[in-house]
Amino acid sequence: MAFEGLTDRLQKALSGLRRKGKVTDADIRETMREIRLALLEADVNFKVVKDFVRNVREKASGAKVLEGLNPAQQIVSIVNDELTAMMGESAVALNKSPKIPTVIMMVGLQGAGKTTTAGKLALKLKNEQNARPLMIAADVYRPAAIEQLKTLGEQIDVPVFDMGTDVNPREIVKAGMEKAAELKSDYVFIDAAGRLQIDEELMQELADVKDIAHPDEIMLVVDAMTGQNAVETAEGFNDRLDITGVVLTKLDGDTRGGAALSIRAVTGKPIKFVGQGEKMTDLDIFYPDRMASRILG
Ligand code: GDP
């Protein structure tokens, strides 16, 4: 990720304050105006920006800050804290079922990186916990999705259950869950159907799969580069499926940062991982505090 534009503008806004010996309410208003514009330009959701600015203003305008030893430094620290809070405070781990298997249903629009991320997560669990995952190929609509998952499975040495593209995904998932029981898999990844956009048929199918598989984690995969569209997508999936976590992909190509900064605040659901490249190892835990520090530069 390289949110240079945002970092530059925030630094500029805050360095104005740093140059002043004494900070007034008017200075804070001006700084907040610049920060507000910087966030909007980074494509952060307008309501999230409004709440952020209000929170910082409330905390920054008290006499304690203005008359304190280093008001500018204190304001930088308030901005840092609020940016962190906006993204969810601390990292949230993958849900885990008390008994095997833990079922992770991967959902998202076509091209977001759902299939790739299923492979990345399976590999991560295999490497870090010696896990034995099974991946179920239930995306029967995107041409080549099943072949892609099978190729990934071979590459990372994780079994893939598939029944081709002519079988209803509900049946595939049922049979796949039986396969997982037989293999004593400890994690099951369901690569569920994607579409170019949210539609009723897709949502109904995903709701049915959810009923069949009782997932411990409904992981929405969204493309960071699509900014506010990613946020709208997250709202749409969350309203219908009550997602439990988000993976933000293609952060390596995101120059603005709007999705990373808005999704948690808009949906209330945590970003658990970020994709930072096409390789199977390019998946990282999302740390809101580290991200806030990086954004502030
Ligand atoms: P799906 O339709 O949601 O299953 O999407 P895919 O998993 O097929 O991914 C679509 C494209 O995005 C592929 O070319 C992936 O290699 C690429 N991709 C996925 N995640 C990332 C990421 O974090 N960074 C980059 N640069 N590319 C990614």
Boltz pocket constraint, residues with backbone or C-beta under 6 A from the ligand:
constraints:
  - pocket:
      binder: B
      contacts: [[A, 108], [A, 109], [A, 110], [A, 111], [A, 112], [A, 113], [A, 114], [A, 115], [A, 116], [A, 117], [A, 142], [A, 145], [A, 148], [A, 194], [A, 221], [A, 248], [A, 249], [A, 250], [A, 251], [A, 252], [A, 253], [A, 274], [A, 275], [A, 276], [A, 277], [A, 278], [A, 282]]
      max_distance: 6.0
